[in-house]
Amino acid sequence: MSKVKLGIIFTLILILVIGIMIWLKPQNTLLNQPQNHQQSKLDLPDQSQYAKSQISEKHSQSFSSASQQDTQINCQIRVDGANRLIVNEQTKDCFEYFITQYGEKTFEQIKTDFLAYIKISYKEPVLSQLSDLWSRYMQYREQLGQLPPPTTSKEDAKYYREILKNIQNLRKKFFSDYEIQGLFGTQNTYDQYTVDRMEILDNKNLSPTEKAEKLKNLFSQLPEDWQENLKQLNQLEDLRKLTAEIKSRNGTAEEIHQMRTNLVGAAATQRLETLDTQRAEWKHRVNQYLTERESIMKSSMSDSAKQSAVNQLRSQQFNNPQEQTRLQTFESVHDQGGKLPFSD
């Protein structure tokens, strides 16, 4: 029992450690598609279907925890024309629906409930196949908690590469290649991309421009729907890191231009440079205004005269109401001696 509990706890730790691997996980539109060659033989359009559960909605509530009473049991089990189980991530989602009841139920109760649920819900041969896969999945989760942590630093991409490798090796002990692809294929693709991306960014033998090119090539290998979901966030983060790296060693504007071109293309680079110009102009105007405003506030004028002069200065230099509203933040930070919130 304690080993199984440790499995769950370690899994949660792994999720936090590889946070980037989860935080951006794209919407899963691939779950019902063939995961590999073997599955594509089974999951034909005219044969594949969801296994129809024999359990009533009212009865199904007895298998849910108190916090899940307003939800439906998340078991969308797919079978082929011969009623044989098609293993995909929906199968794993079904297992995890029951496992996440831990805390409200004991693991023994969870195991009992799952086996009772599928016995009522499904017929042979999918029933036996589900039972067997569930047993191996629970053993996998138990041993997941026994994996030793890497000895390298968490700041090193090798740390996460070793975690991923250990998890992949553990999966091979319990599942066939077909089952691994079905249960973990989408997550594994994302994890692999994430670790590869970290290694590129950490590679001290590459210039920022070379890193940008490799990151773009790596990103282009992802499925199109993943690219759509990850493009903005990942590219913004990569641009930020690589730009900071260039600036930290006083790199040239041309180097930044080439890095951006390699990473996001010429059109996007032009838009970024236009934005840079706008930001530089805004920074100049704000700094100039604050300097003149400070001179007014330090003058010998009366308080009412100072306020009038500042209002006039603000209206002259920032006649756009939105700019004036934005300017108030800079005035407040300046008066408190803080760092002005300019965008880099």
N, C-alpha and C positions, 0 to 999 in steps of 0.2 A: 504493500500500500504506500509506504513512504517513498519507495522508488518511483512509483507512478506520479506521486505528488511532486517529487523533484523534477520529473520530466516536464510537467506543466510549468513549474516555476522557471526552469532553465529555458524553456521555449519562449516565455515572456521576456526573459533577459536577452535572448538572442534577437528578439524583435526590436528591443530598445537599442541594442548594440549596433544592429544593422538598420538603424532607423531610416536612413535614406532609402533603404531597399523597400521599405514599406510605405513611407509617408507619401510617395508619389505614385503608388501602384495604379496604373491606368484602369479604366473601366474594362471589365473582362468581357470582351465581345467574342472571344475565341473558344469559350467553354464547350459549345455544342458542335464545334468543328472537329474533324479528324485530327488527332494529336500526332500520329505518325503513320507509317505505311500499314502496320498491322491493324491499327484502329480504323483506318480508312476502308479496309475490307469489310469491317463489321458495320460501320456507321453510314450505311448507304441511305440516300434520301427515301427510298421506297421500303426500307426495312427498319431503320432506327426509329424508336419511339420511347416516350416516357413510360416506365412501368407504372401501371395503375394501382394505387394503394387501395387496399380493401378495408381500410380503417375509417370509421366515421370521424367527422370533425370533432364531435363531442368527446369521443373516446380518446382521440389523439391528445387532448389536453392533459390526460393523466400521465403522459410521457414528457411533459414540459415542466420546467421549474416555475416557481412563483413569478419570477421576473419575466418569463416568456409566455404568460397566459394570454396576452393580447397578440401573440404572433402565431403563424402557422409553422409547423415543423418543416425545416428547410431541407427536405429530402426529395430532390428531383432526380430520381434514378433512371438512367437510360439503359435500354436493352436493345438487342438486335432482333431479327425476325424469329430466332429460335429461343427467345426469352433469356439470352445469355447477357450477363452484365457487361456494359461498356464503361470502362473506368475513365473518368475525367474529373475535373476539379469540382464538379457538382457532387460527385461521390465523396470527396474530401469535405466539402461544405456540410454534407449530411452528418458525417462523423463528428465534425467540430461543433455542430449545433448541440449535440448531446454532451460533448466533452466540456463545453463552456458552462455547463450547469454545475461544475465543481464549485463547492463552497455552499451551495444550496442543497446539494446531494453528495453522498459519498461516491467514490469511484466504483465501488461494488454495485451500488444502486444504479449508477449510470450504465455500467456494463449490462446489468440485468434488464434495465429499461430498453436499451437499444436492441438487444436480442429478442425481447418480447415484442417490441414494435415491428421489427422486420418479419417476425414469424406471423404476425397478424396481417401485415401489409402486403407481403410478396409471396409468390409461389416459386417452386423449384423450376429450373436450376438456379435462378438468380438469388434465391434465398440462401442456399449454401455458399454461393460465391461471395455474397455480401458478408455473411458470417465469418468466413475465412479471412477476407480482406480486413474486416474490422479487427479481428484478433491480432493480425500482423501489424496493423496500424497502431494499436495500443501498445504493442511491444516496442515498436519504433519510437513512440512518444516517450516510453519509459527510459529507453537507452539514450535518448536525446539528452536527458538530464544528467547522464553519466559522462558525457563528452568532456575531456579536459580542456580548459581554456588555453588559447595560444600563449606562448611565452613572450612573443614580441609585443612592442608597444602598440597601444590602441591608436596612436597617431600615425602608425605605419599601415599602408594599404595591405601589406603582407598579413597583418593580423586578421583582416576580414577575408582575405583569400584563403587562409588556413581554416577559418570557421566554415566557409562555404565548401571547401574540399572535404572536411570531416563530415559535414552533414550529407554531402553527396555519397560518400563512401558508406555511411550508415544506411542510407536508403537502399543501396545495392544489396545489403544483407537481408532485407525483408521483402523487396519487391522486384518484379521483373522489369526489364527496360520499358515494356509497354505500360506497366502500371506506374512507373516513375514518371514517364512522360505525361500520362493522364492525370495523376494526382498533383504533380509538382512542376509540370512543364512551363506554365506561364510564370510562376514565381521564380523558377530557376533561370529563365531567360532574363528576367529583370535583375535578379541578383548578380548574374554573370556580367551584364552590362554595367551595373553599378561598380563592381569591383574593378573591371577593366578601366572605367572612367577615372576612378580614384588613382589607379596606378599611373595613368597618363599624367594626371595633374601633379603627382608626387615625383615624377621622373626628373631628376636634376640634370640628366644628360640631354634633355630636350629644351630648346628655347621656347618661349611662349608662342611664337609663330608656328613652330613645329607641333607643339601641343594642340593648338587650335585646329590644325589640319587633321591630326589623328583623331581628335574628338569628333570632328565633323564626319569622318569616315566611319567611326564607330557608331555614331548616331544613325547614319544612313542605313545601317544593317538591321535596325529595329523594324518591326512591322509598322505599316503606315499609320494605323490607328494609335499605336504607342507614340509615334513621333508627334502626332497631333496633340496628344495629352501632355507630353513631356517637354515639347519644344521650348515654350516660353520660359518655363521655370528653370530648366537645366541650362539653356543658353544664357540666360541672364546671370546665373550663378557662375558659369564658366567665364563669361565676359568680365564679371567683377573680379574674379580671382586672377585671371591672366593680365588684366589691366593693372591691378595692384602690383603684380609681380614685375611688370615692365617699369612702372613708376618708381618702385622701390630701389631700382638701380639706375634711375634717371634715364630710362630709355627714351627714344625719340618718338615724335608724333607719327613718323612714317612707320615705325615698328608697330605701334598700336593700330595704325591703319591696316597694315598687312595682316596682323593677327586677326582683326575683326573680319577682314575679307575672307581669310581662310576658314573662319568659324561660321559666319552667317551669310557670306556672299556680298557682292558689290552693292546691291540695292539697299540692303539693310545697313551696311556700313555707312552709306551716304546719309541715311536717315539718322543714324547715331551721331554722325559728325555735325549734322544740322542741329541736333539736340544739344551737343556739346557747345556749339556756338551760342545757342539760346541761353543755356545755363551760365556760360561765361558772362554774357551781357547782363543777365539778371544779377549775378554776383557783384559785378562792377557797379551797377546802379544802386544796389542795396548798401554796399560798403560806402559809396559816395554819400548816399543819403544819411547813413548813420553818423558819418564823420561830421557833416554839416549840422545834423540834429544835435550832436554832442556839443558843438561849438555854441549853439543857441542856448542849450541848457546850462552851460557854464558861464554865460554872459551875465552882465549886471542888470538885465531887464527884470521887470516884475514877473511873477509867476504867470499872470494872465497874459502878459505880452509874449512870454516864452511859448506858452501853449498856442497862442494865435499864430506865432511865427512858424512853429512846427507844423501846425495844420496846413498853413499856406505852402510850406515846403513840400509836404506830403502830397498835396493836391497838384502841385506843379510837376513833380517828378513821377507820380503814379496816379494818373487820372482814371485808371480802370478800377472799378469797385472791387473786383476779384483780387487784383494785385494789392490794393490797400488792405484787404482782409488778410491776405497772406503775409503782408509786411508786418502786421501786428505781432505775429509769432517771433519774427526776427528782432523787433524792438524789445519784446519781453525777455528773450534770451540774452540779448546784448546788455540790457539793464541789470540782469542777474549775474553777468560775467561769465556766461556759458559759451560753449562753442556753437557758432551759428550753424543752423541745419541746412547747409547747402548740399545739393545732390552732387556726388562725385561723378 
